[in-house]
Amino acid sequence: MYLQALDLVEEADRLQRRFLRYLGPAGEGVSWEPPVDIHEGQEGIVVLFALPGVLPEDIVVRLDDAALTVNAVRRARCAPSAALIRRLEIPHGRFVRQIPLPGRRVKIARSQYVNGCLEILLVPADSSE
């Protein structure tokens, strides 16, 4: 029963990320969250954000003691005026994704944007910093 409940929570979380959420008026009213993979190994913590269609210059990365925060804008592609839109599933607009960090201090060792994915490598911060 417990495993079924965990599966339902994961499915609800996945579905929530797929749909737009209305947060308020104006240009920042619509938000979405990109999917993220997190792997920890000998090199450090790798955080991979799926951001297809987001321009690298529109991405802002911020690191503080509590979280890694990435925000950006995926600009909407305008269909030709004569086009009949059959389906719109790809979210666009502004997003903010915050990843809570483990108890130890980390720093960004490497960040790269390739093929629509932002990969950030976090490593332990020196105590002297």
Backbone torsions as a table, in degrees:
resi	resn	phi	psi	omega
1	MET	NA	-41.5	-179.6
2	TYR	-62.3	-42.5	179.3
3	LEU	-64.5	-36.4	176.6
4	GLN	-64.6	-40.3	178.4
5	ALA	-64.0	-41.2	177.7
6	LEU	-63.0	-41.2	177.7
7	ASP	-61.9	-41.1	179.2
8	LEU	-65.4	-39.9	178.3
9	VAL	-64.0	-44.0	178.4
10	GLU	-62.1	-43.0	179.5
11	GLU	-64.5	-42.6	178.2
12	ALA	-62.2	-41.2	178.6
13	ASP	-63.7	-43.0	179.2
14	ARG	-62.8	-44.0	179.6
15	LEU	-65.9	-37.5	179.3
16	GLN	-61.2	-39.6	-179.1
17	ARG	-69.5	-23.6	-177.6
18	ARG	-80.6	-21.5	-174.7
19	PHE	-107.0	150.4	177.1
20	LEU	-73.1	147.4	176.4
21	ARG	-122.0	132.1	178.1
22	TYR	-83.3	122.8	-176.4
23	LEU	-112.3	-12.1	-179.9
24	GLY	155.3	179.6	-176.7
25	PRO	-77.1	173.8	173.7
26	ALA	78.5	-170.7	-173.5
27	GLY	-66.1	-20.4	-178.9
28	GLU	-99.9	18.5	-173.1
29	GLY	-74.5	-26.2	-177.1
30	VAL	-108.9	134.2	-178.6
31	SER	-134.8	150.4	175.2
32	TRP	-139.7	165.6	178.9
33	GLU	-126.3	126.5	178.1
34	PRO	-74.8	151.2	174.4
35	PRO	-68.6	149.8	-176.2
36	VAL	-135.1	137.9	170.3
37	ASP	-111.2	139.1	179.1
38	ILE	-129.8	125.9	179.1
39	HIS	-128.7	137.7	176.3
40	GLU	-119.4	128.0	179.7
41	GLY	-143.0	-162.6	-178.5
42	GLN	-64.5	-33.3	-179.0
43	GLU	-70.7	-31.7	-177.7
44	GLY	146.0	-155.6	178.9
45	ILE	-102.2	121.7	177.5
46	VAL	-102.4	124.4	178.0
47	VAL	-115.3	120.7	-175.6
48	LEU	-116.7	117.1	179.8
49	PHE	-102.3	129.1	175.1
50	ALA	-86.2	110.3	-175.3
51	LEU	-129.7	48.1	-179.4
52	PRO	-61.4	137.7	179.4
53	GLY	84.8	-2.0	178.2
54	VAL	-95.2	129.0	179.1
55	LEU	-75.2	137.8	-178.9
56	PRO	-54.9	-36.2	-178.8
57	GLU	-71.7	-11.1	178.3
58	ASP	-93.9	2.2	-176.1
59	ILE	-98.9	131.5	176.4
60	VAL	-121.5	127.1	179.2
61	VAL	-115.1	131.7	178.4
62	ARG	-132.2	135.4	179.0
63	LEU	-123.3	128.3	172.0
64	ASP	-132.7	-175.1	-175.3
65	ASP	-63.8	-27.0	-173.7
66	ALA	-97.2	-28.1	-171.9
67	ALA	-160.4	159.1	168.1
68	LEU	-101.4	125.0	-177.5
69	THR	-120.5	130.5	176.1
70	VAL	-123.1	129.8	173.4
71	ASN	-137.1	152.3	-177.4
72	ALA	-167.8	-175.3	177.3
73	VAL	-131.6	129.2	168.1
74	ARG	-98.5	115.7	-176.5
75	ARG	-76.5	141.8	179.9
76	ALA	-74.2	138.6	173.4
77	ARG	-90.0	129.4	-178.9
78	CYS	-87.8	129.1	176.2
79	ALA	-76.8	151.7	175.6
80	PRO	-54.6	148.3	-174.5
81	SER	-59.3	-27.2	-179.5
82	ALA	-88.1	-2.2	-175.8
83	ALA	-75.4	143.0	173.5
84	LEU	-99.5	114.2	-177.0
85	ILE	-79.2	122.0	-179.3
86	ARG	-94.5	-31.3	-177.5
87	ARG	-162.7	141.1	173.6
88	LEU	-131.4	104.9	-179.1
89	GLU	-115.8	-22.3	-177.6
90	ILE	-79.4	117.8	-178.4
91	PRO	-70.2	149.8	175.3
92	HIS	-139.4	171.7	-177.9
93	GLY	105.1	-166.2	-175.8
94	ARG	-80.8	143.7	172.3
95	PHE	-136.6	155.9	171.2
96	VAL	-135.2	127.3	177.0
97	ARG	-126.5	122.4	-177.8
98	GLN	-115.2	128.1	-179.9
99	ILE	-111.5	112.7	177.2
100	PRO	-61.2	143.1	-177.5
101	LEU	-101.8	155.6	176.7
102	PRO	-65.8	171.5	-175.4
103	GLY	-59.6	-27.2	-178.0
104	ARG	-84.7	155.7	179.3
105	ARG	-75.2	138.3	178.8
106	VAL	-129.8	164.0	174.0
107	LYS	-134.8	161.8	178.4
108	ILE	-83.9	116.8	178.9
109	ALA	-89.3	-32.5	-177.3
110	ARG	-157.2	145.4	176.0
111	SER	-142.8	129.2	178.2
112	GLN	-144.2	147.5	179.7
113	TYR	-119.3	109.7	-176.6
114	VAL	-135.5	132.0	175.4
115	ASN	52.6	40.3	177.1
116	GLY	78.9	10.5	178.3
117	CYS	-122.5	132.8	175.3
118	LEU	-98.8	119.5	178.8
119	GLU	-112.6	126.5	-179.8
120	ILE	-122.4	128.3	176.6
121	LEU	-103.2	121.3	177.3
122	LEU	-105.7	133.0	178.0
123	VAL	-127.9	160.1	178.4
124	PRO	-58.0	136.3	177.4
125	ALA	-80.6	142.5	175.7
126	ASP	-64.4	143.7	179.5
127	SER	-68.7	-16.3	-179.5
128	SER	-81.7	-10.3	-178.2
129	GLU	-79.9	NA	NA
